[in-house]
Amino acid sequence: MKWRASLAVRQAPLRGLALVAQKVPQVALFVLMVFSSASLGLGVGVLLLPVVVTAVRRLADRSRRLARDWSGVTIARPYRELPEPEPGLAGRWGHCLRLLQDPATLRDTLWTITDPVIGTVLALLPAALLVYGLEGLVLPFVWDPLVSAGYHDHYAGLIDVSGERGVRTWLMPLLGAGFIWLGLRTGPLLLTVHARFTRKLLGPRIDERLASRVGHLTRTRGEVMDSQVAELRRIERDLHDGAQARLVAMGMNLSTVGRLLDTDPEAARALLLETRDSSSKALGELRDLVRGIHPPVLSDRGLGDAVRALALDSPLPVDVAVELPGGLDAPVESAAYFAVGELLTNVAKHAGAEHVWIDVRHEREALRISVGDDGCGGASVAAGTGLGGIERRIAAFDGVLSVSSPQGGPTMATMEIPCALFSPKTSSC
């Protein structure tokens, strides 16, 4: 943690300069936004406005991502879900009106002109302090040429640079070192202030957050209901094709045994042995079916040991770290257990990995599970893989899944499910 903090301190001035470089396209997009909005009646804006709004939102999304990655400030996307524009001029006109009626569009436009003024000061200040500090370090060594050239200025408003060389001249490096220290120490703080300022402009309002929350819950509720229906159908199919068929066959065999007991005892004995084997197989299928609904290890040992059991069954070496000082609700444990199992299956099938690690912990009122591997990377939730199913499974509990998987690896999938701990379970975790 100390190493990361030190790295953030050193990188803050460069990150500030990167943010400043973004202000030029922001101003250009503001001009284009005003022009395209004003020219809607001329027809030019109908074609130009959607392109400009898309560009502004992409730049705003980049600022949200940088605020999260560099300062830990999360900014939700506040945009409304709009239908696809209908063909023709009337459809494009209606689409432009819907874009302009979205309150987030107005706030994005204000951000493109406000952030270059206030944000530039906050982002540029750490680098400016470093440059000014370096000037104080260098001035004593270039004093004579500067005085000969008629240089007349003050350093830090305290030391006259135009006078004779003296003790005050050699105080400049001390002040310069102080400015450098100040620029390094205040850099992360100023970036955080900039990120919070960005959140104020680009984040959703309370009513928008509530509407988004309601929409999210509505979608996840529908997905959960569909998933439950599919699960019930799977259970019904497995029962019908497996255990139920065997039980029916057992009943028929027992009826036949009743008729053969007096006439052919040996045949009756053979049917009884066959029926006993069928009963064992039916029992095994029922156990497998129950295990697929809620594994007994979850009820007996808790999530920590259940994940360890999954790791032991994996064909790859898996390191497991668990920090759960208490128990979790059974539905949350079940969802997390099957999600981890799906992730391990994906790694074994597609990642080409040699090693896997799992970290399970409860922090900030949420269950946080990270599954990483040293495979080839390239995993994506949007690629239509099993990751989408995992995301839908944990979304029912307001959970989120984030995947970092650059080409060449490594891959890290992190799930966060809001939940509370209760009394500890009997487990080694």
C-alpha positions in Angstrom: 0.0 0.0 0.0 2.9 2.4 0.8 4.4 1.6 -2.6 1.1 2.4 -4.4 0.8 5.6 -2.4 4.3 6.6 -3.3 3.6 5.8 -7.0 0.4 7.9 -6.9 2.4 10.9 -5.5 5.0 10.7 -8.2 2.5 10.3 -11.0 0.1 13.0 -9.9 1.8 15.9 -11.8 1.9 13.8 -15.1 -1.7 12.8 -14.6 -2.6 16.5 -14.1 -0.9 17.4 -17.4 -2.9 14.6 -19.1 -6.1 16.0 -17.8 -5.1 19.5 -18.9 -4.5 18.1 -22.4 -8.1 17.0 -22.5 -9.4 20.5 -22.1 -8.7 21.6 -25.7 -11.1 19.0 -27.2 -13.6 19.9 -24.5 -13.7 23.5 -25.6 -13.9 22.4 -29.3 -16.8 20.1 -28.5 -18.6 22.9 -26.6 -18.4 25.1 -29.7 -19.7 22.3 -31.9 -22.5 21.5 -29.5 -23.7 25.1 -29.5 -23.4 25.3 -33.3 -25.2 22.0 -33.9 -28.0 22.9 -31.5 -28.5 26.3 -33.1 -28.5 24.9 -36.6 -31.2 22.3 -36.0 -33.7 24.3 -37.9 -31.3 24.5 -40.9 -31.0 20.7 -41.1 -27.3 20.7 -40.5 -27.7 20.2 -36.8 -29.9 17.1 -37.4 -26.9 15.3 -38.8 -24.3 16.9 -36.6 -25.8 16.9 -33.2 -25.9 13.1 -32.6 -22.3 12.8 -33.6 -21.2 15.7 -31.3 -23.3 14.3 -28.4 -21.7 10.9 -28.8 -18.2 12.5 -28.8 -19.0 14.5 -25.7 -20.2 11.4 -23.9 -17.2 9.4 -24.8 -14.9 12.1 -23.5 -17.1 12.4 -20.3 -16.8 8.6 -19.9 -13.1 8.9 -20.1 -13.1 11.5 -17.4 -15.3 9.2 -15.2 -12.9 6.3 -15.8 -9.8 8.4 -14.9 -11.6 9.7 -11.8 -12.2 6.1 -10.7 -8.8 4.8 -11.6 -6.7 7.7 -10.3 -8.7 9.0 -7.4 -11.1 6.2 -6.5 -14.1 8.5 -7.2 -16.9 6.5 -8.8 -19.1 8.5 -11.2 -22.2 6.7 -12.5 -23.4 7.2 -16.1 -26.7 9.3 -16.0 -27.8 8.9 -19.6 -31.3 7.8 -20.5 -31.8 4.8 -22.6 -33.2 6.0 -25.9 -34.8 4.0 -28.7 -33.1 3.7 -32.1 -33.9 6.6 -34.3 -36.5 5.9 -36.9 -35.5 6.3 -40.6 -36.1 9.6 -42.4 -35.7 13.2 -41.4 -38.6 13.1 -39.0 -37.0 10.2 -37.1 -33.6 12.0 -36.9 -35.3 15.2 -35.7 -37.1 13.3 -33.0 -33.9 11.6 -31.9 -32.1 15.0 -31.6 -35.0 16.3 -29.5 -34.8 13.3 -27.2 -31.0 13.9 -26.8 -31.5 17.6 -26.0 -34.3 16.7 -23.5 -32.0 14.4 -21.6 -30.8 16.5 -18.5 -27.4 14.8 -18.7 -26.8 16.4 -22.2 -27.1 19.8 -20.7 -24.7 19.0 -17.8 -22.2 17.5 -20.2 -22.3 20.7 -22.2 -21.8 22.8 -19.1 -18.9 20.5 -18.2 -17.2 21.0 -21.6 -16.9 24.8 -20.9 -16.7 24.9 -17.1 -14.0 22.2 -16.5 -11.4 23.8 -18.8 -11.5 26.8 -16.5 -11.7 25.3 -13.0 -10.4 21.9 -13.8 -7.3 23.2 -15.5 -6.2 25.1 -12.3 -6.7 22.0 -10.2 -5.0 19.7 -12.6 -2.1 22.0 -13.6 -1.2 23.2 -10.1 1.0 20.2 -9.1 3.1 20.4 -12.2 3.3 24.2 -11.9 4.6 23.8 -8.3 7.3 21.3 -9.5 8.4 23.6 -12.3 8.5 26.6 -10.0 10.5 24.6 -7.5 13.0 23.5 -10.1 13.4 27.2 -11.0 14.5 27.9 -7.5 17.0 25.1 -7.6 18.6 26.3 -10.8 18.6 30.1 -10.3 21.7 30.3 -8.1 23.8 28.5 -10.7 22.7 30.8 -13.6 22.7 34.0 -11.5 25.5 35.9 -13.2 24.3 35.5 -16.8 20.8 36.5 -15.7 22.0 39.6 -13.9 24.2 40.6 -16.9 21.3 40.2 -19.2 19.3 42.7 -17.0 17.0 40.0 -15.5 14.8 41.6 -12.9 12.2 39.6 -11.0 11.3 38.1 -7.6 11.3 34.5 -6.6 8.4 33.5 -4.5 7.7 37.2 -3.9 10.4 37.2 -1.2 13.8 37.2 -2.9 14.9 39.8 -5.4 16.7 38.1 -8.3 18.2 41.4 -9.7 20.5 42.3 -6.8 23.9 41.2 -5.8 24.7 37.6 -5.1 24.3 37.0 -1.3 22.9 34.8 1.3 19.4 35.3 0.1 20.4 33.8 -3.3 21.1 30.5 -1.7 17.8 30.5 0.1 16.2 29.9 -3.4 17.0 26.2 -3.5 15.4 25.8 -0.1 12.2 27.5 -1.2 12.4 25.5 -4.5 12.7 22.2 -2.6 9.7 23.3 -0.6 7.6 24.0 -3.7 8.6 20.6 -5.2 7.6 18.9 -1.9 4.3 20.8 -1.9 3.6 19.8 -5.6 4.3 16.2 -4.9 2.3 16.0 -1.6 -0.7 18.0 -2.8 -0.9 16.3 -6.3 -3.1 13.4 -5.3 -5.3 15.6 -3.1 -5.8 18.1 -6.0 -6.6 15.2 -8.4 -9.2 14.0 -5.9 -10.7 17.5 -5.7 -10.8 17.5 -9.5 -12.5 14.1 -9.6 -15.1 15.2 -7.1 -15.7 18.4 -9.1 -16.1 16.2 -12.2 -18.6 14.0 -10.3 -20.6 17.1 -9.4 -20.9 18.0 -13.1 -21.1 14.6 -14.7 -22.8 12.4 -12.0 -26.5 11.7 -11.9 -28.8 13.7 -9.7 -30.7 12.1 -6.9 -33.9 11.7 -8.9 -32.0 10.2 -11.8 -30.2 7.8 -9.5 -33.5 6.7 -8.1 -35.0 6.2 -11.5 -31.9 4.3 -12.6 -32.1 2.2 -9.5 -35.8 1.4 -10.1 -35.0 0.5 -13.7 -32.1 -1.7 -12.7 -34.2 -3.6 -10.1 -37.0 -4.0 -12.7 -34.6 -5.5 -15.2 -32.9 -7.8 -12.7 -36.2 -8.9 -11.3 -37.3 -10.0 -14.8 -34.0 -11.8 -15.3 -34.3 -13.5 -12.0 -37.8 -14.7 -12.8 -36.7 -16.0 -16.2 -33.7 -17.7 -14.6 -36.0 -19.3 -12.0 -38.4 -20.6 -14.6 -35.5 -22.0 -16.6 -34.1 -23.6 -13.5 -37.5 -25.2 -12.6 -37.8 -26.5 -16.1 -34.3 -28.0 -15.9 -35.1 -29.7 -12.6 -38.4 -31.0 -14.0 -36.6 -32.3 -17.1 -33.8 -34.0 -15.0 -36.4 -35.6 -12.8 -38.5 -36.8 -15.7 -35.6 -38.2 -17.7 -33.6 -39.5 -14.7 -34.9 -40.4 -11.3 -38.5 -40.5 -12.3 -37.9 -42.9 -15.1 -35.9 -45.2 -12.9 -38.6 -45.1 -10.2 -41.3 -46.0 -12.7 -39.1 -48.9 -13.9 -38.5 -50.0 -10.3 -42.3 -50.1 -9.8 -42.8 -52.2 -12.9 -40.0 -54.6 -11.8 -41.5 -55.0 -8.4 -44.9 -55.9 -9.9 -43.2 -58.5 -12.1 -41.4 -59.9 -9.1 -44.7 -60.3 -7.3 -45.9 -62.5 -10.1 -42.7 -64.5 -10.4 -42.1 -65.3 -6.8 -44.2 -68.5 -6.9 -43.4 -69.7 -10.5 -39.8 -68.6 -11.1 -37.9 -67.5 -7.9 -34.5 -67.2 -9.7 -36.0 -64.7 -12.2 -37.6 -62.8 -9.3 -34.3 -62.7 -7.5 -32.5 -61.3 -10.6 -35.2 -58.6 -11.0 -34.8 -57.6 -7.3 -31.0 -57.2 -7.8 -31.6 -55.1 -10.8 -34.2 -53.0 -8.9 -31.7 -52.5 -6.1 -29.1 -51.2 -8.6 -31.7 -48.9 -10.1 -32.6 -47.5 -6.7 -28.9 -46.7 -6.0 -28.6 -44.9 -9.3 -31.8 -43.0 -8.7 -30.6 -42.0 -5.3 -27.3 -40.8 -6.8 -29.2 -38.8 -9.5 -31.4 -37.2 -6.8 -28.3 -36.2 -4.8 -26.6 -34.7 -7.9 -29.8 -32.8 -8.5 -30.0 -31.4 -5.0 -26.3 -30.5 -5.1 -27.0 -28.5 -8.2 -29.7 -26.5 -6.4 -27.8 -25.9 -3.2 -24.6 -27.8 -2.5 -24.6 -29.4 1.0 -21.1 -28.1 1.7 -22.5 -24.6 1.8 -25.0 -25.5 4.5 -22.4 -27.5 6.4 -19.2 -25.6 6.1 -20.0 -22.2 4.6 -18.8 -20.3 1.5 -15.1 -20.4 2.4 -14.7 -24.2 2.5 -17.1 -24.6 -0.5 -14.8 -22.5 -2.6 -11.8 -24.5 -1.4 -13.7 -27.7 -2.5 -14.2 -26.1 -5.9 -10.5 -25.4 -6.1 -9.6 -29.0 -5.2 -11.8 -30.2 -8.0 -10.2 -27.8 -10.6 -7.7 -29.4 -13.0 -5.4 -26.3 -12.4 -3.5 -25.4 -9.3 -5.6 -22.9 -7.4 -4.5 -20.7 -4.4 -7.4 -19.7 -2.2 -7.4 -16.9 0.4 -10.6 -16.5 2.5 -11.3 -13.8 5.1 -14.9 -14.2 6.2 -15.4 -13.6 9.9 -19.0 -14.5 9.7 -21.7 -16.2 7.7 -23.8 -15.0 4.8 -27.4 -15.5 3.7 -27.9 -18.8 1.9 -29.0 -17.2 -1.5 -25.9 -15.0 -1.6 -23.6 -17.9 -0.7 -25.3 -20.0 -3.4 -25.0 -17.3 -6.1 -21.3 -16.7 -5.2 -20.5 -20.4 -5.1 -21.9 -21.1 -8.6 -20.3 -17.9 -10.0 -16.9 -19.0 -8.8 -17.5 -22.5 -10.2 -18.4 -20.9 -13.6 -15.3 -18.8 -13.5 -13.1 -21.7 -12.8 -14.7 -23.7 -15.6 -14.1 -20.8 -18.0 -10.4 -20.6 -17.0 -9.9 -24.3 -17.4 -11.6 -24.4 -20.9 -10.5 -21.1 -22.5 -7.7 -19.3 -20.6 -4.8 -21.6 -21.2 -3.6 -20.8 -17.7 -1.1 -22.5 -15.5 -2.2 -21.0 -12.2 -5.3 -19.6 -10.7 -5.8 -17.6 -7.5 -9.0 -16.8 -5.6 -9.5 -14.1 -2.9 -12.7 -14.1 -0.9 -13.4 -11.4 1.7 -16.0 -9.1 3.2 -15.3 -5.4 3.2 -17.3 -2.2 3.1 -20.6 -4.1 3.6 -20.1 -6.3 0.5 -18.8 -9.7 -0.4 -15.8 -9.3 -2.7 -14.5 -12.2 -4.7 -11.6 -12.0 -7.1 -10.6 -14.8 -9.4 -7.4 -14.3 -11.4 -5.3 -16.4 -13.8 -2.1 -16.2 -15.8 -3.7 -17.2 -19.0 -3.9 -15.6 -22.5 -6.5 -12.9 -21.5 -9.1 -11.5 -23.9 -12.1 -12.3 -21.7 -15.0 -10.0 -22.0 -18.5 -9.8 -20.5 -19.8 -8.4 -23.8 -18.4 -11.3 -25.9 -21.4 -13.6 -25.1 -19.5 -16.0 -22.9 -20.5 -17.4 -19.5 -19.4 -14.1 -17.9 -22.7 -12.6 -19.0 -24.6 -15.3 -17.1 -22.5 -14.7 -14.0 -23.3 -11.0 -14.2 -27.0 -11.7 -14.5 -26.8 -14.1 -11.6 -25.2 -11.7 -9.1 -27.2 -8.7 -10.5 -30.2 -10.2 -8.7 -28.5 -9.2 -5.4 -27.4 -5.8 -6.8 -24.0 -7.2 -7.4 -21.5 -6.1 -10.1 -18.9 -8.0 -12.1 -15.8 -6.2 -13.4 -13.3 -8.0 -15.7 -9.7 -6.9 -16.5 -8.3 -9.1 -19.2 -5.9 -7.5 -21.7 -4.6 -9.6 -24.6 -1.8 -11.8 -23.3 -3.2 -11.8 -19.7 -3.4 -11.9 -16.9 -7.1 -11.9 -16.3 -8.8 -10.7 -13.1 -12.6 -11.0 -12.6 -14.0 -9.3 -9.5 -17.5 -9.7 -8.1 -19.0 -7.4 -5.4 -22.3 -8.4 -3.8 -23.7 -6.0 -1.1 -24.6 -8.1 1.9 -24.2 -8.3 5.7 -22.4 -10.9 7.9 -24.0 -12.6 10.8 -22.8 -15.1 13.4 -19.8 -17.2 12.3 -20.2 -20.6 10.8 -18.2 -23.6 11.9 -15.5 -23.3 9.2 -11.7 -23.0 8.9 -12.1 -19.8 6.9 
